Amino acid sequence: MGGARGPKMATDNADAFHMFEAAFYQKISKFRRDLLREQRTGCEFEGLVLEGGPHFEVIDQKGNKRHVFLHAANWSGKDLAAYLELLGIVIEDAYGGDSSSLWVFNLRTGKEIKWRSSSRVRNRCEGAAKLYARLVKAMENPDDI
């Protein structure tokens, strides 16, 4: 099954790179560092450990440090909002930045995704994380139920 996607995946990756180059590259003044290969420990969030992070760190045309996330998936708006909220938490915890430094580029459409932290989405993420942490704890210690 994994082999059947190979040629399509390579084409998708090339298309995404060309989209980045055409739509977003000129918005970046300076590349600061690649964050994909950086060793991370994760950050605690409501009893869980969030792992992952933005793809790289740049300076934008206005001189602001930005944490870039290259979005190529076809996620629902709610799923994307939750993911970006959690990514903002990681940026605050692991990179000493503000979640407002998150800069999201949609590699499918060539458009920048405007995002800012939302207390409503953050509360939903907190509730889901707490519930999931309780589930994991219950599965690890069934006698404590």
C-alpha atoms as an extended CHARMM CRD file, in Angstrom:
* protein
*
       145  EXT
         1         1  MET       CA              0.0000000000        0.0000000000        0.0000000000  PROA      1               0.0000000000
         2         2  GLY       CA              2.8040000000        2.4350000000        0.8720000000  PROA      2               0.0000000000
         3         3  GLY       CA              4.4880000000        1.8590000000       -2.5050000000  PROA      3               0.0000000000
         4         4  ALA       CA              1.4040000000        2.8040000000       -4.5150000000  PROA      4               0.0000000000
         5         5  ARG       CA              1.4870000000        6.3500000000       -3.1350000000  PROA      5               0.0000000000
         6         6  GLY       CA              5.2040000000        6.8330000000       -3.9330000000  PROA      6               0.0000000000
         7         7  PRO       CA              4.9680000000        8.5730000000       -7.3320000000  PROA      7               0.0000000000
         8         8  LYS       CA              1.9760000000       10.6680000000       -6.2200000000  PROA      8               0.0000000000
         9         9  MET       CA              3.7540000000       11.6490000000       -2.9930000000  PROA      9               0.0000000000
        10        10  ALA       CA              6.8280000000       12.7690000000       -4.9190000000  PROA      10              0.0000000000
        11        11  THR       CA              4.6450000000       14.8660000000       -7.2430000000  PROA      11              0.0000000000
        12        12  ASP       CA              2.7400000000       16.3340000000       -4.2830000000  PROA      12              0.0000000000
        13        13  ASN       CA              6.0210000000       17.2300000000       -2.5550000000  PROA      13              0.0000000000
        14        14  ALA       CA              7.3730000000       18.9050000000       -5.6930000000  PROA      14              0.0000000000
        15        15  ASP       CA              4.0960000000       20.8230000000       -6.1450000000  PROA      15              0.0000000000
        16        16  ALA       CA              4.2170000000       21.9540000000       -2.4930000000  PROA      16              0.0000000000
        17        17  PHE       CA              7.8030000000       23.1500000000       -2.8800000000  PROA      17              0.0000000000
        18        18  HSD       CA              6.9450000000       25.1030000000       -6.0280000000  PROA      18              0.0000000000
        19        19  MET       CA              3.9430000000       26.6430000000       -4.2740000000  PROA      19              0.0000000000
        20        20  PHE       CA              6.1460000000       27.6880000000       -1.3390000000  PROA      20              0.0000000000
        21        21  GLU       CA              8.6880000000       29.1820000000       -3.6920000000  PROA      21              0.0000000000
        22        22  ALA       CA              6.1020000000       31.0640000000       -5.7770000000  PROA      22              0.0000000000
        23        23  ALA       CA              3.7480000000       32.2650000000       -3.0230000000  PROA      23              0.0000000000
        24        24  PHE       CA              5.7500000000       32.5910000000        0.1850000000  PROA      24              0.0000000000
        25        25  TYR       CA              9.5110000000       32.6730000000       -0.3060000000  PROA      25              0.0000000000
        26        26  GLN       CA              9.5810000000       36.3920000000       -1.1310000000  PROA      26              0.0000000000
        27        27  LYS       CA              7.7920000000       37.2100000000        2.1630000000  PROA      27              0.0000000000
        28        28  ILE       CA             10.8030000000       35.9490000000        4.1160000000  PROA      28              0.0000000000
        29        29  SER       CA             13.6640000000       38.3400000000        4.7350000000  PROA      29              0.0000000000
        30        30  LYS       CA             16.0190000000       35.8680000000        6.4390000000  PROA      30              0.0000000000
        31        31  PHE       CA             16.0310000000       32.1980000000        7.4330000000  PROA      31              0.0000000000
        32        32  ARG       CA             17.1220000000       31.7970000000       11.0600000000  PROA      32              0.0000000000
        33        33  ARG       CA             17.0180000000       28.0510000000       11.6690000000  PROA      33              0.0000000000
        34        34  ASP       CA             15.5320000000       24.7440000000       10.6130000000  PROA      34              0.0000000000
        35        35  LEU       CA             13.3980000000       23.3670000000       13.4390000000  PROA      35              0.0000000000
        36        36  LEU       CA             12.5810000000       19.9670000000       11.9500000000  PROA      36              0.0000000000
        37        37  ARG       CA             15.8770000000       18.3740000000       12.8850000000  PROA      37              0.0000000000
        38        38  GLU       CA             16.2090000000       20.0970000000       16.2360000000  PROA      38              0.0000000000
        39        39  GLN       CA             16.0510000000       17.8240000000       19.2890000000  PROA      39              0.0000000000
        40        40  ARG       CA             12.9510000000       18.6330000000       21.3570000000  PROA      40              0.0000000000
        41        41  THR       CA             11.7160000000       17.3060000000       24.6580000000  PROA      41              0.0000000000
        42        42  GLY       CA              8.0440000000       18.1800000000       24.2380000000  PROA      42              0.0000000000
        43        43  CYS       CA              5.9850000000       20.3520000000       26.5280000000  PROA      43              0.0000000000
        44        44  GLU       CA              3.4640000000       19.4490000000       29.1980000000  PROA      44              0.0000000000
        45        45  PHE       CA             -0.1530000000       20.3080000000       28.4890000000  PROA      45              0.0000000000
        46        46  GLU       CA             -2.9620000000       19.2090000000       30.7910000000  PROA      46              0.0000000000
        47        47  GLY       CA             -1.2880000000       15.9270000000       31.7330000000  PROA      47              0.0000000000
        48        48  LEU       CA             -0.0440000000       15.1260000000       28.2170000000  PROA      48              0.0000000000
        49        49  VAL       CA              3.2110000000       15.8590000000       26.4290000000  PROA      49              0.0000000000
        50        50  LEU       CA              2.8880000000       17.7990000000       23.1870000000  PROA      50              0.0000000000
        51        51  GLU       CA              5.6030000000       16.9500000000       20.7050000000  PROA      51              0.0000000000
        52        52  GLY       CA              6.4150000000       18.5170000000       17.3960000000  PROA      52              0.0000000000
        53        53  GLY       CA              6.7320000000       22.1080000000       16.4090000000  PROA      53              0.0000000000
        54        54  PRO       CA              6.9130000000       24.5650000000       13.5510000000  PROA      54              0.0000000000
        55        55  HSD       CA              9.0360000000       23.7730000000       10.5130000000  PROA      55              0.0000000000
        56        56  PHE       CA             11.4670000000       26.6830000000       10.6730000000  PROA      56              0.0000000000
        57        57  GLU       CA             12.1390000000       30.1030000000       12.1160000000  PROA      57              0.0000000000
        58        58  VAL       CA             12.5110000000       33.1980000000        9.9290000000  PROA      58              0.0000000000
        59        59  ILE       CA             12.5920000000       36.9720000000        9.9700000000  PROA      59              0.0000000000
        60        60  ASP       CA              9.7300000000       38.4590000000        7.9650000000  PROA      60              0.0000000000
        61        61  GLN       CA              9.9030000000       41.5860000000        5.7930000000  PROA      61              0.0000000000
        62        62  LYS       CA              8.9810000000       43.7550000000        8.8160000000  PROA      62              0.0000000000
        63        63  GLY       CA             11.8850000000       42.3900000000       10.8840000000  PROA      63              0.0000000000
        64        64  ASN       CA              9.7440000000       40.1640000000       13.1350000000  PROA      64              0.0000000000
        65        65  LYS       CA             10.8180000000       36.6800000000       14.2040000000  PROA      65              0.0000000000
        66        66  ARG       CA              8.2380000000       34.1820000000       12.8990000000  PROA      66              0.0000000000
        67        67  HSD       CA              7.6990000000       30.4450000000       13.3950000000  PROA      67              0.0000000000
        68        68  VAL       CA              6.6010000000       28.9400000000       10.0900000000  PROA      68              0.0000000000
        69        69  PHE       CA              4.2390000000       26.0020000000        9.7350000000  PROA      69              0.0000000000
        70        70  LEU       CA              3.8440000000       24.6480000000        6.2120000000  PROA      70              0.0000000000
        71        71  HSD       CA              0.3240000000       23.2770000000        5.9580000000  PROA      71              0.0000000000
        72        72  ALA       CA             -0.2880000000       20.8260000000        3.1290000000  PROA      72              0.0000000000
        73        73  ALA       CA             -3.0830000000       18.6000000000        4.4730000000  PROA      73              0.0000000000
        74        74  ASN       CA             -6.7740000000       18.8540000000        3.7240000000  PROA      74              0.0000000000
        75        75  TRP       CA             -8.0040000000       19.2420000000        7.3020000000  PROA      75              0.0000000000
        76        76  SER       CA            -11.3430000000       20.6040000000        8.4390000000  PROA      76              0.0000000000
        77        77  GLY       CA            -11.3600000000       24.1410000000        9.8080000000  PROA      77              0.0000000000
        78        78  LYS       CA            -11.9660000000       22.9060000000       13.3550000000  PROA      78              0.0000000000
        79        79  ASP       CA             -9.1330000000       20.3760000000       13.1990000000  PROA      79              0.0000000000
        80        80  LEU       CA             -6.7370000000       22.9800000000       11.8110000000  PROA      80              0.0000000000
        81        81  ALA       CA             -7.7480000000       25.5330000000       14.4710000000  PROA      81              0.0000000000
        82        82  ALA       CA             -7.1150000000       22.9990000000       17.2530000000  PROA      82              0.0000000000
        83        83  TYR       CA             -3.7660000000       21.9520000000       15.7680000000  PROA      83              0.0000000000
        84        84  LEU       CA             -2.6270000000       25.5710000000       15.4310000000  PROA      84              0.0000000000
        85        85  GLU       CA             -3.7220000000       26.3250000000       18.9980000000  PROA      85              0.0000000000
        86        86  LEU       CA             -1.5960000000       23.4340000000       20.2630000000  PROA      86              0.0000000000
        87        87  LEU       CA              1.2860000000       24.4900000000       18.0220000000  PROA      87              0.0000000000
        88        88  GLY       CA              1.0300000000       27.9770000000       19.5450000000  PROA      88              0.0000000000
        89        89  ILE       CA              1.3820000000       26.4170000000       23.0000000000  PROA      89              0.0000000000
        90        90  VAL       CA              4.5150000000       24.5630000000       21.8560000000  PROA      90              0.0000000000
        91        91  ILE       CA              5.9790000000       27.7970000000       20.4510000000  PROA      91              0.0000000000
        92        92  GLU       CA              5.3650000000       29.5610000000       23.7600000000  PROA      92              0.0000000000
        93        93  ASP       CA              6.8220000000       26.7350000000       25.8430000000  PROA      93              0.0000000000
        94        94  ALA       CA              9.6630000000       25.3370000000       23.7520000000  PROA      94              0.0000000000
        95        95  TYR       CA             10.8070000000       28.3250000000       21.7090000000  PROA      95              0.0000000000
        96        96  GLY       CA             10.2130000000       31.2100000000       24.0920000000  PROA      96              0.0000000000
        97        97  GLY       CA              8.0540000000       32.8970000000       21.5070000000  PROA      97              0.0000000000
        98        98  ASP       CA              4.5600000000       34.2190000000       21.5140000000  PROA      98              0.0000000000
        99        99  SER       CA              1.8730000000       32.1860000000       19.7540000000  PROA      99              0.0000000000
       100       100  SER       CA              1.2720000000       35.2450000000       17.5650000000  PROA      100             0.0000000000
       101       101  SER       CA              4.6440000000       34.5260000000       15.9060000000  PROA      101             0.0000000000
       102       102  LEU       CA              3.0610000000       31.4880000000       14.2190000000  PROA      102             0.0000000000
       103       103  TRP       CA              2.9910000000       32.0450000000       10.4580000000  PROA      103             0.0000000000
       104       104  VAL       CA              0.9810000000       29.4680000000        8.5250000000  PROA      104             0.0000000000
       105       105  PHE       CA              1.4120000000       28.8880000000        4.7940000000  PROA      105             0.0000000000
       106       106  ASN       CA             -1.1120000000       26.6980000000        2.9720000000  PROA      106             0.0000000000
       107       107  LEU       CA              0.8760000000       24.8110000000        0.3640000000  PROA      107             0.0000000000
       108       108  ARG       CA             -2.2790000000       23.5670000000       -1.3690000000  PROA      108             0.0000000000
       109       109  THR       CA             -3.8070000000       26.9800000000       -2.0430000000  PROA      109             0.0000000000
       110       110  GLY       CA             -0.8100000000       29.3190000000       -1.9490000000  PROA      110             0.0000000000
       111       111  LYS       CA             -2.4790000000       31.4650000000        0.6880000000  PROA      111             0.0000000000
       112       112  GLU       CA             -1.3510000000       32.5370000000        4.1080000000  PROA      112             0.0000000000
       113       113  ILE       CA             -3.6850000000       31.2640000000        6.8190000000  PROA      113             0.0000000000
       114       114  LYS       CA             -4.5210000000       34.0550000000        9.2170000000  PROA      114             0.0000000000
       115       115  TRP       CA             -4.5880000000       32.6210000000       12.7120000000  PROA      115             0.0000000000
       116       116  ARG       CA             -4.5770000000       33.8680000000       16.2590000000  PROA      116             0.0000000000
       117       117  SER       CA             -5.0550000000       32.1330000000       19.5640000000  PROA      117             0.0000000000
       118       118  SER       CA             -8.6570000000       31.6800000000       20.6660000000  PROA      118             0.0000000000
       119       119  SER       CA             -9.7060000000       31.1540000000       24.2820000000  PROA      119             0.0000000000
       120       120  ARG       CA            -12.6820000000       29.0880000000       23.0630000000  PROA      120             0.0000000000
       121       121  VAL       CA            -10.4470000000       26.7350000000       21.0580000000  PROA      121             0.0000000000
       122       122  ARG       CA             -7.8490000000       26.6280000000       23.8370000000  PROA      122             0.0000000000
       123       123  ASN       CA            -10.5590000000       25.6300000000       26.3550000000  PROA      123             0.0000000000
       124       124  ARG       CA            -11.7170000000       22.8440000000       24.0510000000  PROA      124             0.0000000000
       125       125  CYS       CA             -8.1540000000       21.6130000000       23.6320000000  PROA      125             0.0000000000
       126       126  GLU       CA             -7.6620000000       21.6840000000       27.4070000000  PROA      126             0.0000000000
       127       127  GLY       CA            -10.8650000000       19.7200000000       27.9630000000  PROA      127             0.0000000000
       128       128  ALA       CA             -9.9760000000       17.1260000000       25.3350000000  PROA      128             0.0000000000
       129       129  ALA       CA             -6.4300000000       16.7700000000       26.7100000000  PROA      129             0.0000000000
       130       130  LYS       CA             -7.6700000000       16.3040000000       30.2830000000  PROA      130             0.0000000000
       131       131  LEU       CA            -10.1630000000       13.6810000000       29.1730000000  PROA      131             0.0000000000
       132       132  TYR       CA             -7.5480000000       11.8470000000       27.1030000000  PROA      132             0.0000000000
       133       133  ALA       CA             -5.0480000000       11.9490000000       29.9890000000  PROA      133             0.0000000000
       134       134  ARG       CA             -7.7000000000       10.4180000000       32.2780000000  PROA      134             0.0000000000
       135       135  LEU       CA             -8.3730000000        7.7010000000       29.6940000000  PROA      135             0.0000000000
       136       136  VAL       CA             -4.6740000000        6.8690000000       29.3880000000  PROA      136             0.0000000000
       137       137  LYS       CA             -4.3020000000        6.7540000000       33.1700000000  PROA      137             0.0000000000
       138       138  ALA       CA             -7.3390000000        4.4720000000       33.4730000000  PROA      138             0.0000000000
       139       139  MET       CA             -5.9950000000        2.1280000000       30.8140000000  PROA      139             0.0000000000
       140       140  GLU       CA             -2.5950000000        1.9910000000       32.5320000000  PROA      140             0.0000000000
       141       141  ASN       CA             -4.1560000000        1.3980000000       35.9810000000  PROA      141             0.0000000000
       142       142  PRO       CA             -7.4890000000       -0.4010000000       35.4910000000  PROA      142             0.0000000000
       143       143  ASP       CA             -7.6380000000       -1.3190000000       39.2010000000  PROA      143             0.0000000000
       144       144  ASP       CA             -7.8810000000        2.3870000000       40.1060000000  PROA      144             0.0000000000
       145       145  ILE       CA            -11.1890000000        2.8200000000       38.2750000000  PROA      145             0.0000000000
